[in-house]
Amino acid sequence: MQKECQSLARGMRDLSAFLQGQAPAVHAGPSKMTAGYIVGSLVGSFAIAYLCDTFVSDKKAFGGSTPHTVSDKEWFKATDAKFQAWPRTAGPPVVMNPISRQNFIVKSTE
């Protein structure tokens, strides 16, 4: 109850100072966060996440190796050719993975 009364009294003082044309006193409490703290903590969080991701996935922290299907370019070409060879029964031919190709409708090469 005493804290509430003190807070109310401080608010009344600030209001009367404002009405008289004076700048009210700034009361910085322990919960005041500035943009610097917020941005700094976000940057720090992303840095820690990047380091953890690199350590686990690239450095193989838990063992294992990169699958040959990911690292072999010939396998990718064969799989891509297989996907593109599938017959379509509706509409014009389209690329199976348009995001990587950046073209959506394939023109006939004949």
ZAMARGU-4260 file (C-alpha; in steps of 0.2 Angstrom, whole numbers, plus 5000, padded with zeros to 4 digits):
<rodrens>
0) 5000/5000/5000 | 5014/5012/5004 | 5022/5009/4987 | 5006/5013/4978 | 5004/5029/4988
5) 5022/5034/4984 | 5019/5030/4965 | 5003/5040/4965 | 5012/5055/4974 | 5026/5054/4961
10) 5013/5054/4947 | 5004/5069/4954 | 5021/5079/4956 | 5025/5075/4938 | 5008/5080/4932
15) 5008/5097/4941 | 5026/5100/4935 | 5020/5097/4917 | 5005/5108/4919 | 5016/5122/4925
20) 5027/5120/4910 | 5041/5111/4918 | 5049/5095/4912 | 5044/5081/4924 | 5058/5071/4933
25) 5062/5055/4924 | 5062/5040/4936 | 5072/5026/4929 | 5067/5010/4937 | 5076/4993/4936
30) 5064/4987/4922 | 5069/5001/4910 | 5076/4993/4894 | 5084/5003/4881 | 5086/4999/4862
35) 5104/4995/4864 | 5101/4981/4876 | 5087/4973/4866 | 5097/4974/4849 | 5113/4968/4858
40) 5104/4953/4865 | 5096/4949/4848 | 5113/4949/4840 | 5120/4939/4854 | 5106/4926/4852
45) 5109/4925/4834 | 5128/4923/4836 | 5126/4909/4849 | 5113/4900/4837 | 5125/4901/4822
50) 5139/4894/4832 | 5129/4880/4839 | 5122/4876/4822 | 5139/4876/4814 | 5146/4865/4828
55) 5132/4852/4827 | 5130/4851/4808 | 5146/4856/4800 | 5158/4849/4813 | 5148/4834/4816
60) 5147/4835/4835 | 5137/4819/4836 | 5147/4810/4823 | 5141/4804/4806 | 5146/4810/4789
65) 5137/4820/4775 | 5127/4807/4765 | 5134/4804/4747 | 5117/4808/4740 | 5120/4826/4746
70) 5138/4828/4741 | 5138/4819/4724 | 5133/4831/4710 | 5131/4816/4698 | 5117/4809/4709
75) 5109/4826/4709 | 5109/4827/4690 | 5102/4809/4688 | 5088/4812/4701 | 5084/4829/4692
80) 5083/4820/4675 | 5071/4807/4683 | 5060/4820/4690 | 5059/4829/4674 | 5055/4813/4664
85) 5039/4810/4673 | 5024/4811/4662 | 5011/4824/4665 | 4993/4821/4661 | 4986/4839/4664
90) 4991/4855/4657 | 5008/4861/4649 | 5024/4853/4656 | 5031/4861/4672 | 5047/4860/4681
95) 5046/4849/4697 | 5056/4861/4707 | 5052/4879/4701 | 5061/4888/4715 | 5078/4882/4710
100) 5074/4884/4691 | 5065/4901/4692 | 5054/4896/4677 | 5037/4889/4679 | 5031/4883/4662
105) 5043/4873/4651 | 5043/4877/4632 | 5044/4862/4621 | 5061/4859/4614 | 5055/4851/4598
</rodrens>
